[in-house]
Amino acid sequence: MTRFTVLVADPEPRSAIRAAASHAAHALADAVGPLAPGGEDRTDVVDLAELGPALLAARPGRDIVEAAETVRRSDVLLVASPQAHGSYTGLLKVFLDRLPELGLGHGVAAPMAVVEDLRNGRTIEDDLRVLLADLGAWVVEPGLLLSRRELAEPQGVAGAWAEVAAPALADALSVRA
């Protein structure tokens, strides 16, 4: 079974970014085809906004530990963040700082960034790629870059991206297996 996890770093819980990221993960899974014997794939969602202030506690509670384990155990991690002050959100940084060095070392990651203006979005996608690679993930290229206007109907952009990213994902999964 291939574990897909969507990690959402939008400060708003159950946001449009979460919905678009879930759609993108399913589109990517569909584009790659069955990743597990019998085609049995699973998608988990970790919405950091739902964890709230617990992320800053000196000792992580059970919910934080479980979220980190879900992220670490995933085979494919789609990390979705809105652009905040030119890069990904602090919410994402705080959560990923809880992972050990190379904590994503057995998985494949796909960055997804949501920006106001696509002309200014390349930086966040690059920053996400570096962050995920520093944690040991094999990072799929290209990442998905969406404008806020595209969040209302992300299917077209997410589907087109998934078709382009699927071969790199399939290669990464086959090398890692």
Secondary structure, DSSP 4 states (H G I P E B T S, - for coil): -EEEEEEE--SSTT-HHHHHHHHHHHHHHHHH---SGGG-EEEEEEEHHHHGGGGG-SS--HHHHHHHHHHHH-SEEEEEEE-BTTBS-HHHHHHHTTSPTTTTTTSEEEEEEEES-GGG-HHHHHHHHHHHHHTT-EE-SSPEEEEGGGGGS-HHHHHHHHHHHHHHHHHHHHHH-
